[in-house]
């Protein structure tokens, strides 16, 4: 399943991504990837969600594939076509959160993602909204985005009672 989704993102990124200005988005792509690396590293022993697939061997493989293809394509399209005006930006935000959440809902119903340690689809709704709010912030003001991210990470670690001893 994840191979299909990655192929769709790869094609979409190729067709609609702003590849001409890739340098403009490079740091935001790395920021997006770093967030996922931090999740996977900090919560190695206490995952909130795990990916499963019939072909890809494990969560790590699926995650790395998503980091390289999905996150890059997302940033190239989402920020590359980021509209002017609050109304258009709001609908663009809704479209992208809907895409990510629709994919996650579909995958959860088919058993390709499982939730653990108190995480559920509603936490994913909140987290996905945060992602699509913070990406344009990072594009304009990386330090502010990092500050927000640190606050969010510390808050989530506290909410889900992740003790430093739970970390690898």
C-alpha positions as CSV (number, residue, x, y, z in Angstrom):
1,X,0.0,0.0,0.0
2,X,2.8,2.4,0.9
3,X,4.5,1.8,-2.4
4,X,1.3,2.9,-4.2
5,X,1.0,6.1,-2.0
6,X,4.6,7.0,-2.5
7,X,4.2,6.5,-6.3
8,X,1.2,8.8,-6.3
9,X,3.2,11.5,-4.3
10,X,6.2,11.1,-6.7
11,X,4.0,11.6,-9.7
12,X,2.1,14.5,-8.1
13,X,5.4,16.1,-7.0
14,X,6.8,15.8,-10.5
15,X,3.6,17.3,-12.1
16,X,2.7,20.0,-9.6
17,X,5.8,20.6,-7.5
18,X,7.9,23.8,-7.8
19,X,11.1,22.0,-8.7
20,X,12.6,25.2,-10.3
21,X,12.9,26.7,-6.9
22,X,14.0,23.6,-5.0
23,X,16.7,25.5,-3.1
24,X,14.0,27.7,-1.6
25,X,12.2,24.7,-0.1
26,X,15.3,22.6,0.8
27,X,15.5,23.7,4.5
28,X,11.8,23.2,5.0
29,X,12.0,19.6,3.6
30,X,14.9,18.9,6.0
31,X,12.8,20.4,8.9
32,X,9.9,18.1,8.0
33,X,12.2,15.1,7.8
34,X,14.0,16.0,11.0
35,X,10.6,16.1,12.8
36,X,9.9,12.5,11.8
37,X,13.5,11.4,12.6
38,X,13.1,12.9,16.1
39,X,9.8,11.1,16.6
40,X,11.3,7.8,15.5
41,X,14.4,8.3,17.6
42,X,12.9,9.7,20.8
43,X,10.0,7.3,20.9
44,X,11.8,4.2,19.6
45,X,10.8,2.2,22.7
46,X,7.3,3.8,23.0
47,X,5.8,4.4,19.5
48,X,2.6,6.2,19.2
49,X,1.9,4.6,15.8
50,X,3.5,1.9,13.7
51,X,3.3,1.4,9.9
52,X,2.7,-2.1,8.4
53,X,2.8,-3.2,4.8
54,X,2.5,-6.4,2.8
55,X,5.6,-5.7,0.8
56,X,7.9,-3.3,2.7
57,X,9.6,-5.1,5.5
58,X,9.1,-2.7,8.5
59,X,8.1,0.6,10.0
60,X,11.6,2.1,9.4
61,X,11.6,1.3,5.7
62,X,8.2,2.8,5.3
63,X,9.1,5.9,7.2
64,X,12.4,6.5,5.3
65,X,10.5,6.1,2.0
66,X,7.9,8.6,3.1
67,X,10.6,11.1,4.3
68,X,12.3,11.1,1.0
69,X,9.3,11.0,-1.4
70,X,6.2,12.1,0.4
71,X,7.6,14.9,2.5
72,X,9.6,16.3,-0.4
73,X,6.6,16.2,-2.8
74,X,4.4,17.7,-0.1
75,X,6.6,20.7,0.5
76,X,7.2,21.3,-3.3
77,X,3.5,21.3,-3.9
78,X,2.1,22.7,-0.7
79,X,4.5,25.6,-0.4
80,X,5.3,25.8,-4.1
81,X,1.6,26.6,-4.8
82,X,0.8,28.3,-1.6
83,X,-2.0,30.8,-2.4
84,X,-2.4,34.4,-1.5
85,X,-5.2,35.5,0.7
86,X,-6.5,34.0,3.9
87,X,-9.5,32.3,2.4
88,X,-7.5,30.6,-0.3
89,X,-4.8,29.6,2.2
90,X,-7.5,28.2,4.6
91,X,-8.9,26.0,1.8
92,X,-5.4,24.9,0.7
93,X,-4.7,24.0,4.3
94,X,-8.0,22.0,4.5
95,X,-7.2,20.2,1.3
96,X,-3.8,19.1,2.4
97,X,-4.9,18.1,5.9
98,X,-7.7,16.2,4.3
99,X,-5.3,14.4,1.9
100,X,-3.0,13.3,4.8
101,X,-5.9,12.4,7.1
102,X,-7.8,10.6,4.4
103,X,-4.7,8.5,3.6
104,X,-4.2,7.8,7.3
105,X,-7.9,6.8,7.9
106,X,-7.8,4.5,4.9
107,X,-4.6,2.9,6.1
108,X,-5.9,2.5,9.7
109,X,-9.0,0.8,8.5
110,X,-6.9,-1.6,6.4
111,X,-4.5,-2.3,9.3
112,X,-1.5,-0.6,7.6
113,X,-1.2,1.8,10.6
114,X,-1.8,0.9,14.2
115,X,-2.0,3.3,17.2
116,X,-0.4,2.7,20.5
117,X,0.2,4.3,24.0
118,X,-2.8,6.5,23.9
119,X,-2.5,7.9,20.4
120,X,-5.5,7.7,18.1
121,X,-6.9,9.3,14.9
122,X,-8.0,12.4,16.8
123,X,-4.4,13.1,17.9
124,X,-3.4,12.6,14.3
125,X,-6.0,15.2,13.2
126,X,-4.4,17.7,15.6
127,X,-0.9,16.8,14.7
128,X,-1.6,17.0,10.9
129,X,-3.1,20.4,11.4
130,X,0.0,21.5,13.3
131,X,2.2,20.2,10.5
132,X,0.4,22.2,7.8
133,X,0.4,25.3,9.9
134,X,4.1,25.1,10.8
135,X,5.5,24.4,7.3
136,X,4.7,27.9,5.9
137,X,6.0,29.4,9.2
138,X,9.2,27.5,8.7
139,X,9.4,28.8,5.1
140,X,9.3,32.4,6.3
141,X,10.8,32.2,9.8
142,X,12.7,29.0,10.6
143,X,13.6,30.0,14.2
144,X,10.0,30.6,15.1
145,X,9.0,27.2,13.6
146,X,11.7,25.5,15.6
147,X,10.5,27.3,18.8
148,X,6.9,26.2,18.2
149,X,8.2,22.6,17.4
150,X,10.1,22.4,20.6
151,X,7.1,23.5,22.6
152,X,4.9,21.0,20.8
153,X,7.4,18.1,21.3
154,X,7.8,18.8,25.0
155,X,4.0,19.1,25.4
156,X,3.4,15.8,23.6
157,X,6.0,14.1,25.6
158,X,4.3,15.4,28.8
159,X,0.8,14.5,27.6
160,X,1.7,11.0,26.7
161,X,3.9,10.5,29.8
162,X,7.0,9.7,27.9
163,X,9.7,9.5,30.5
164,X,13.4,10.0,29.6
165,X,13.8,6.4,30.6
166,X,11.4,5.3,27.9
167,X,13.8,6.6,25.3
168,X,16.5,4.4,23.9
